[in-house]
Amino acid sequence: MRKYQQLLLIIISFISIVSLIQYRNEYLRLRYVLQVLNFFGAPNKLVDNNCISLNESFVNSENNFYKYSDPSPLWYNFEEHYLYSAFWEVKDVDTGKRAVKILAVGKESLFKNYQCRIWLDEGNTVKSKEGEFTYQIVSKSSSSEVFYYLYCEAPPLTDFDGSPHGVLLTSSTGLKRFVPIFDQPHDTDSIVACVKPDLTALPKFNIVEFIIYYNIIGVQDLIIYDAGLQHTILHSIQALAGHEGFPRSVSILPWNFPFQDLELQDEVIRADCLARSSDKSTTLVLGWDEYLVPKMLPSLSGLIQGDTSTKYETKTLVCCTEMNDDKAAEITWPTPMRKTRCIPQGKKSVLYHHPNVRSPMKSEELPISSLSLHIYRVCDSEEKHVKFQYERIMAKYLGQMLTHKLMALWNSGALVKHHALHLQGVNLSNMVS
């Protein structure tokens, strides 16, 4: 064979190999898509082809994303203070006086010569009316920052048209800051879990098992304060909200607290969370390592009864994650089933029933026989002087957690390998356990 024929044969062989590799890659991508469609079911006409009309399913799915986070709150710098969110509420039950309440943190101040205007959405137009500015000190931190409620009291209802849209604050120096007003949902008998921001780069699997557990015990809505560490996986989980076997809504609120005081941060989160919850909800305020465990019932539903506004306290167990796994546990099991050596602690308030019913909130302690709080974290040396107790009650949820649909997505790698948009618009009705 001549040299030019050999060269031609080498070139053809090279092109063939490159084409084969490219074909194989495209084949694998197509096979993955077909596997996903077979696993989830084909898309179910989520968006109408007619761009002029709004598809109801699409609107509902968007509501699932932003139910408790529209408009999205931000930390607004306002002279020596920071504003986070604003809410429309009844300030005086007897007179029916209404006001916009704004959460603010900053230096101690008298707020002299401050003014405010409430902006009203009247459909085709947005108008504003002057309100009366007042403020209330909620608490003072050890690091000298003060947590405030700033109020813009509305004019009489006879002069009040439209729905509140936002509030404009003007300081004594003339600085202006507009804060949008959150419109509280009107759900009844819902269970909402507010989750504090992760500041420790928590492993993604801990995020997944946390959401699976609370979905199993009856939490319908999640409000997640996100400092940005788990941005991708949270939005992937958010894309699944509203589908059967998943939380009804997942609202992600940006969180960039401007101060170092964690106790003050927790207090602001609690206030914001309870203000977002509906009048008839049961609201939990938790960290990613905190698990509320119902003892006598399989879920939180039915545990709390009545219509009064009540803060419930419960006993706490700290379960040491640096200790060896339970002897009966598999290494692939979720953390609460593997870490069973726990230390009794004091009581802690994490559950609020009907937080926005217009009456003083009373306090009540739940017996440990009905509910306890397990915190899964590294124990310090002083805690280890206390006698350990083995707490294996979480094992009753093992089967449900391992067969949960979100666990199947995690095991398939879809939650971490693919963007949340790849999970939107799929029909989960045919999803296998």
Summary of the structure (lengths in Angstrom):
residues: 433
radius of gyration: 26.3
end to end distance: 61.3
largest distance: 103.6
contacts: 1271
relative contact order: 0.13
helix: 28%
strand: 32%
